[in-house]
């Protein structure tokens, strides 16, 4: 890591009143220069709370969109506008709208890994850290549509004993974890605690001692006295885990192809320190949203924020465009 590059970033963010938010899946060097590091819910919350006039979000674009939706007065920068998400790509607006219209009486619960357009036709947004709380707040007599991650939805459905109609999407990183190879790894390390993100296939989740969001997995590593963990999520999280517990052995859960370095999210890893510096110098690229779209998307995100703050919300009786 270039000391000069880091110094330039620190100077630019101070001079231009920028708060840097970074996701756990970013490279360690990016996490280390961020003002706040967290999961998607934490970053959305901090995007509402920070006093700085400007925000740079080192993550993927849907996260920066969420910050802009919730806090439109801020300039929200991203290092690379091409840093997308396979779940976003797999749930295009027109197809999601068609699916939504087929079940107009249902409550549409949408994972935050979605476009602003898809959020605009959803009833409530969830993250993996608050999904159970939010789904549990939905009246038991209401049908639930859940998208775009079918594995998170299936895990929630079983956990909460709630039937859901699932959109057939998946995270391209988490679905590569291989259950057969994981079983062999567990036999080799019987003393390891297996922790997994709920975006993994249920064949992998069945072997996990703990299933949860990135924040939940970090908490487990921090507080569990075990000395060895097998981790089924993106490799960027190891940076914070090692900071919290330098004494433990962290083992990456195996993927289908033994030669594949597929545990890295290719979109998260598009961000670099140089791109962050460039964005701070030019104030480009920044998130732009039509106000009409932002207002529609705000409804579902705001409902998430209210439920997680303990507020009562009202649910629409039916969906109409």
VMD Tcl script that draws the C-alpha trace (Angstrom):
set ca {
  {0.00 0.00 0.00}
  {1.37 3.40 -0.99}
  {1.78 5.70 2.01}
  {1.49 8.72 -0.28}
  {-1.78 7.42 -1.74}
  {-3.29 6.91 1.69}
  {-2.07 10.35 2.80}
  {-3.64 11.92 -0.28}
  {-6.96 10.21 0.44}
  {-6.93 11.32 4.08}
  {-6.15 14.90 3.03}
  {-8.82 14.97 0.31}
  {-11.59 13.60 2.50}
  {-10.70 16.11 5.21}
  {-10.47 19.09 2.84}
  {-13.66 18.18 0.97}
  {-15.71 17.08 3.98}
  {-16.16 13.49 2.83}
  {-17.02 10.51 5.01}
  {-15.82 7.18 3.62}
  {-18.05 4.17 4.22}
  {-16.73 0.72 3.32}
  {-18.26 -2.73 3.22}
  {-16.71 -5.74 4.97}
  {-16.04 -7.35 1.57}
  {-13.68 -4.63 0.39}
  {-9.90 -5.17 0.42}
  {-8.30 -4.61 3.80}
  {-6.46 -1.50 2.61}
  {-9.79 0.14 1.76}
  {-11.37 -0.90 5.06}
  {-8.43 0.67 6.89}
  {-8.90 4.13 5.32}
  {-12.67 4.16 5.88}
  {-14.37 6.17 8.61}
  {-16.92 3.39 9.08}
  {-16.87 -0.27 8.02}
  {-19.94 -2.46 8.16}
  {-22.64 -4.50 6.48}
  {-25.23 -3.04 4.12}
  {-27.69 -2.13 6.89}
  {-25.04 -0.39 8.96}
  {-23.80 1.56 5.93}
  {-27.34 2.69 5.06}
  {-27.85 3.81 8.66}
  {-24.55 5.67 8.80}
  {-25.37 7.30 5.47}
  {-28.33 8.89 7.24}
  {-26.43 9.89 10.36}
  {-23.02 11.27 9.38}
  {-22.61 15.03 9.59}
  {-20.34 15.33 6.53}
  {-21.81 16.97 3.46}
  {-20.41 14.27 1.20}
  {-20.11 10.49 1.31}
  {-17.95 8.06 -0.61}
  {-19.25 4.52 -0.44}
  {-16.68 1.82 -1.14}
  {-18.90 -1.14 -1.82}
  {-21.25 -1.85 -4.68}
  {-23.49 0.64 -6.42}
  {-26.81 -0.49 -4.94}
  {-25.43 0.39 -1.48}
  {-24.58 3.91 -2.61}
  {-28.04 4.21 -4.18}
  {-29.61 3.27 -0.85}
  {-27.66 6.04 0.91}
  {-28.76 8.55 -1.74}
  {-32.38 7.43 -1.48}
  {-32.37 7.92 2.28}
  {-30.28 11.11 2.30}
  {-30.75 13.01 -0.97}
  {-29.04 16.20 0.22}
  {-25.67 14.42 0.29}
  {-23.34 14.00 -2.66}
  {-22.75 10.24 -2.76}
  {-19.60 9.14 -4.60}
  {-18.54 5.65 -5.67}
  {-15.08 4.56 -6.80}
  {-16.43 2.64 -9.82}
  {-19.94 2.75 -11.31}
  {-19.34 -0.71 -12.82}
  {-19.24 -2.27 -9.33}
  {-22.59 -4.02 -9.68}
  {-24.10 -7.17 -8.17}
  {-25.24 -10.48 -9.62}
  {-28.47 -10.27 -7.61}
  {-29.23 -6.85 -9.11}
  {-28.43 -8.15 -12.58}
  {-30.64 -11.18 -12.05}
  {-33.70 -9.12 -11.05}
  {-34.30 -6.62 -13.88}
  {-37.08 -4.13 -13.20}
  {-39.56 -5.23 -15.89}
  {-39.39 -8.90 -14.96}
  {-39.63 -8.10 -11.23}
  {-42.63 -5.86 -11.93}
  {-44.38 -8.64 -13.86}
  {-43.77 -11.03 -10.96}
  {-45.00 -8.42 -8.48}
  {-48.17 -7.82 -10.49}
  {-49.00 -11.53 -10.50}
  {-49.44 -11.36 -6.70}
  {-50.94 -7.91 -6.02}
  {-52.29 -8.84 -2.56}
  {-48.90 -10.04 -1.25}
  {-46.32 -8.07 0.73}
  {-43.20 -7.75 -1.41}
  {-40.05 -8.14 0.71}
  {-36.93 -7.25 -1.25}
  {-33.31 -7.77 -0.28}
  {-31.27 -4.57 -0.28}
  {-29.17 -6.18 -3.05}
  {-31.50 -4.72 -5.66}
  {-31.75 -1.70 -7.93}
  {-33.45 1.55 -6.99}
  {-36.12 0.71 -9.60}
  {-36.87 -2.64 -7.95}
  {-36.95 -0.99 -4.52}
  {-39.52 1.44 -5.90}
  {-42.04 -1.39 -6.46}
  {-41.31 -3.19 -3.18}
  {-43.15 -2.87 0.13}
  {-40.16 -3.24 2.42}
  {-36.41 -3.71 2.09}
  {-34.42 -6.11 4.26}
  {-30.79 -6.93 4.85}
  {-29.47 -10.24 6.14}
  {-28.99 -8.66 9.58}
  {-32.60 -7.46 10.01}
  {-34.52 -9.83 7.71}
  {-35.99 -12.02 10.45}
  {-37.18 -9.03 12.48}
  {-38.85 -7.45 9.47}
  {-40.51 -10.60 8.10}
  {-41.76 -11.39 11.60}
  {-43.49 -7.99 11.71}
  {-45.65 -8.81 8.68}
  {-49.18 -9.93 9.60}
  {-49.45 -13.72 9.56}
  {-52.43 -13.64 7.21}
  {-50.50 -11.84 4.46}
  {-48.74 -13.68 1.66}
  {-45.08 -12.82 1.16}
  {-43.10 -12.36 -2.03}
  {-39.36 -12.54 -1.39}
  {-36.58 -11.60 -3.79}
  {-34.13 -11.54 -5.28}
  {-32.04 -14.07 -3.26}
  {-33.87 -17.40 -3.09}
  {-31.39 -18.92 -0.61}
  {-31.81 -16.15 1.95}
  {-35.57 -16.38 1.42}
  {-35.63 -20.16 1.87}
  {-33.55 -19.92 5.04}
  {-35.90 -17.25 6.45}
  {-38.97 -19.24 5.48}
  {-37.75 -22.24 7.46}
  {-36.46 -20.18 10.38}
  {-39.72 -18.26 10.80}
  {-42.14 -20.93 9.54}
  {-43.55 -18.49 6.98}
  {-44.47 -19.51 3.46}
  {-42.89 -17.34 0.77}
  {-43.04 -17.06 -2.98}
  {-39.37 -16.83 -3.95}
  {-37.71 -15.02 -6.83}
  {-35.15 -17.45 -8.38}
  {-32.03 -15.32 -7.84}
  {-28.69 -16.07 -6.20}
  {-25.37 -14.46 -5.30}
  {-22.72 -15.68 -7.72}
  {-20.12 -15.86 -4.93}
  {-22.09 -17.63 -2.20}
  {-23.64 -20.31 -4.43}
  {-20.17 -21.60 -5.30}
  {-19.53 -22.98 -1.82}
  {-19.60 -26.75 -2.13}
  {-21.37 -28.92 0.46}
  {-19.52 -32.16 -0.33}
  {-16.09 -30.52 -0.04}
  {-17.23 -28.65 3.09}
  {-18.20 -31.95 4.72}
  {-14.72 -33.32 3.96}
  {-13.14 -30.17 5.42}
  {-15.20 -30.51 8.60}
  {-14.03 -34.10 9.00}
  {-10.45 -32.85 8.70}
  {-11.09 -30.06 11.25}
  {-13.70 -31.45 13.68}
  {-12.84 -28.76 16.23}
  {-13.75 -25.90 13.86}
  {-16.90 -23.80 14.22}
  {-18.62 -23.50 10.85}
  {-20.16 -20.10 10.16}
  {-22.03 -19.18 6.98}
  {-23.93 -16.38 5.30}
  {-27.57 -17.20 4.50}
  {-27.01 -16.48 0.80}
  {-25.34 -19.91 0.65}
  {-27.30 -22.89 -0.66}
  {-29.17 -24.85 2.02}
  {-26.93 -27.88 1.30}
  {-24.07 -25.77 2.74}
  {-26.10 -24.13 5.49}
  {-27.02 -27.52 6.95}
  {-23.42 -27.90 8.15}
  {-23.16 -24.45 9.74}
  {-23.20 -23.96 13.49}
  {-24.07 -20.30 12.95}
  {-25.88 -18.74 9.99}
  {-26.04 -14.98 9.85}
  {-25.16 -11.64 8.31}
  {-21.57 -10.45 8.01}
  {-21.99 -8.58 11.30}
  {-23.34 -11.70 12.99}
  {-20.44 -13.81 11.73}
  {-17.94 -11.25 13.00}
  {-19.66 -11.26 16.37}
  {-19.36 -15.04 16.53}
  {-15.63 -14.97 15.83}
  {-15.14 -12.22 18.41}
  {-17.09 -13.86 21.24}
  {-16.84 -17.60 20.66}
  {-13.78 -18.96 22.55}
  {-13.10 -21.51 19.79}
  {-9.70 -21.28 18.12}
  {-10.71 -22.38 14.62}
  {-13.48 -21.27 12.24}
  {-14.54 -22.42 8.79}
  {-16.05 -19.38 7.08}
  {-18.55 -19.53 4.21}
  {-18.76 -15.98 2.93}
  {-16.68 -13.51 0.91}
  {-12.99 -13.33 1.80}
  {-12.95 -9.60 2.59}
  {-14.47 -10.30 5.99}
  {-11.28 -12.06 7.10}
  {-9.60 -8.66 7.51}
  {-11.89 -7.63 10.37}
  {-11.97 -11.14 11.84}
  {-8.18 -11.17 12.11}
  {-8.26 -7.77 13.79}
  {-10.79 -8.99 16.34}
  {-9.14 -12.38 16.94}
  {-5.52 -12.60 15.81}
  {-5.26 -15.82 17.84}
  {-7.70 -17.90 15.76}
  {-7.27 -19.96 12.62}
  {-9.65 -18.91 9.85}
  {-10.31 -21.44 7.08}
  {-12.17 -20.45 3.90}
  {-15.01 -22.82 3.09}
  {-14.33 -24.64 -0.19}
  {-15.96 -23.91 -3.54}
  {-16.88 -26.28 -6.33}
  {-13.72 -25.79 -8.37}
  {-10.56 -26.45 -6.36}
  {-8.54 -24.18 -8.67}
  {-11.03 -21.32 -8.53}
  {-10.44 -18.14 -6.51}
  {-14.18 -17.57 -6.57}
  {-14.65 -16.53 -2.96}
  {-13.85 -12.93 -3.95}
  {-16.78 -10.81 -5.11}
  {-15.54 -9.47 -8.46}
  {-17.65 -6.33 -8.06}
  {-16.42 -5.44 -4.57}
  {-12.85 -5.96 -5.71}
  {-13.25 -3.47 -8.58}
  {-12.73 -0.69 -6.04}
  {-9.15 0.39 -5.37}
  {-7.37 3.08 -3.39}
  {-6.43 4.82 -6.65}
  {-10.08 4.92 -7.75}
  {-11.07 6.31 -4.36}
  {-8.48 9.07 -4.70}
  {-9.70 9.84 -8.23}
  {-13.31 10.07 -7.04}
  {-12.33 12.42 -4.22}
  {-10.38 14.64 -6.60}
  {-13.04 14.86 -9.32}
  {-16.23 14.21 -7.28}
  {-17.10 11.69 -9.99}
  {-18.73 9.29 -10.37}
  {-21.64 10.28 -8.14}
  {-25.08 8.75 -7.73}
  {-27.88 10.48 -9.63}
  {-31.52 9.48 -9.20}
  {-34.68 10.99 -10.61}
  {-36.62 12.46 -7.70}
  {-39.80 10.58 -8.61}
  {-37.89 7.28 -8.53}
  {-36.11 8.21 -5.31}
  {-39.37 8.98 -3.55}
  {-40.93 5.67 -4.59}
  {-37.83 3.73 -3.50}
  {-37.69 5.69 -0.25}
  {-41.01 4.19 0.89}
  {-39.68 0.64 1.14}
  {-36.32 1.64 2.63}
  {-37.96 3.95 5.15}
  {-40.28 1.15 6.22}
  {-37.19 -0.97 6.94}
  {-35.68 1.81 9.02}
  {-38.88 2.32 10.99}
  {-39.38 -1.36 11.80}
  {-35.78 -1.76 12.98}
  {-36.26 1.33 15.16}
  {-39.28 -0.24 16.83}
  {-41.88 1.92 15.08}
  {-45.26 0.61 13.93}
  {-45.84 0.63 10.19}
  {-48.87 0.20 7.99}
  {-48.89 -2.26 5.12}
  {-50.60 -1.60 1.78}
  {-53.66 -3.71 1.05}
  {-52.65 -4.34 -2.53}
  {-50.08 -3.34 -5.12}
  {-50.62 -0.87 -7.93}
  {-48.05 0.85 -10.11}
}
mol new
graphics top color blue
foreach p $ca { graphics top sphere $p radius 0.5 }
foreach p [lrange $ca 0 end-1] q [lrange $ca 1 end] { graphics top cylinder $p $q radius 0.2 }
display resetview
